[in-house]
Amino acid sequence: MEHTIRMAGVDDADTVARLLFDFNTEFETPTPTPAEFAERLRSLLAGDRIVAFLAEDQGKGESRAPRALGFALLSLRPTPYFDGPLVQLEELYVVPDLRDRGLGSDLLDATVDYSLSRGSREIHIGVDEIDTDTRRFYERHGFVNVQPGQDYRMLLYLREL
């Protein structure tokens, strides 16, 4: 499938918001509305700590605008462990009927390239243990849940406030 990957700007907040809402709805996760997401994303994408990438089709035809096919949402934070930011891949989503066509890999490649360009040395992502397909996807792309040289898994803990 012909597509492009590009960094999203503030003007793309509504598109990213709709994809994020669709992602949460698909997986039956409690979610803010698209309008609430869009309002937050307009502010976040205007700064330098949140970055989004959009996968889009080519928008063929005179009046047809490109269609959003998926997105990756990153947060960047300072860390004392290296000079660049620590990157958290908050979300990576491809619309259901377009999965297994390389879009997710291309979004992840854009994430890695961007992270390297910013001087990052680590990308973190939380994945549900039961989501074996997603775990295999990230493992295929070099992500691990065992620290090199260790024989035990890393765990992410969460506390809602």
N, C-alpha and C positions, 0 to 999 in steps of 0.2 A: 504494500500500500504506500502510495506516495504521500509523504507528510513532511512537515518541518517541525523543528523544536526551536522555540525562542523563549527568551526571558520575558515574563509578563511584567507589565507596568501597571500603574494606578488605574489606567483606563480599562484594564482587563479584570478589575475586581469583581464585577458582576459575573463574568464567565467562570472565574476560578471559584467563586462562591457557589454557583449552581453545580459545578462538578463536585465540590466538597460536600454539598448537601446530598447529591445523588449517591455519592460514596457511602455516606453515613446511613442513608435510607436503605440502600441495598443490603448493608450488613446489620440492619436493625439496631443501629446505635442511636441513642438520644442525640438530637442535633438542634442547633439554632436554625432559624429560617434562612433561606438564601439572602434575604434583605439584611438580616443581622450579620451574617458572614461578610457580605459585601461592604457594609459600613466599617467593620473592623479591618477588613483587608485593604480598603482604600488608605487607611491610616498606616497600616503595617507595611504595605508595599512602597509607601512614600519614604520610608526610612531605609536603613542599611542592615537591619538585623533579620529581616524576613525576605526571602527570595522565592519566586515561583517560576516554573518553566511550564509552558503550554506546548502540547503536541496538537498540531492542526493539519487538516487536509489542505489541498492546494486551492480550494475554492474555485473550481473551474466554472467557466461561464461568465458572461459579462456582469450579471447582477448578483452572482452568488458569492457571498463573503466566505472566508475560510471557516470551517466548522471545528470546534474544539473536540479533540479526541481523548484527551487525558491531561494530567498535570502532575507535577512534583512540587511539594511545598517544603522549603528548608528554613530552619532557624539557625542563626549563627551567634555564638557567644564566645566571649574571651575565655581563655584558659591559661593557667600558669604553666602548662606542660609543653607548649610550643608557641611560637610567635603568631601564627595565624589563628583563625577562629576554629572552635570545635563546631562541626556541622551536625545538626540533628535533622534527619530526613523525617519530617513530621507525617507526610502523606505522599503516597504515590498511587495514582489511580488511572486506569484506562477504562473507557466505557465498555460494558460487558460484551457486546457483539464484535468488538475489535481486538479482543485479547488474543494472545499467542500469535501476533504478527510483528513483534519486534518493537512496538511502541513503548512498552515498559522499559525494555533494555535501553532504548534511545533516550528516554527521560532519565534513567539512572546514569547513563554515560554523561549526559549534560550536567547532572549533579556532581559527578566525580570530577569532570573537567573544571567546572566552576570552583569547586572546593580546592582543587590543586592551584588554580589561578589566584586564589585568595590566601594561599600559604597554609591551608589546613593540612593536618596529618591524620585526621580521623573523621569518619562519618558514623554516626550512631543511628540505629533504627530499632524501634520496638516492634516485635511480631508476636502475635498470639501463638502459643505453643501448639495448639490444635490445627493451625493453618499451615499444613505441611506443604501445599503448593507454593505459598508465598515464601516459606522458609527455604525451599529448594531453589526458588528464583534468586533470592539474595545470596545463598551459598554458591550458586553457579557464577555469580558475579563477584566472588571473593570475600563476602562477609562471613564472619565466624561468630559462634557463641561460646567459644573456648579461647581464652587468652593463649597466645603462642607460648609453648613450653609448659603449659598446665594440662591437667586432665579433668578439670571440672568446669561446668557451664557457668557463664555469667548470667545473672538474673537482674531484671528491672523491677523495682518495687514502686508502687503507686499509692498515694494517699490523697483522696479527694478532700478538699477543704470547703 
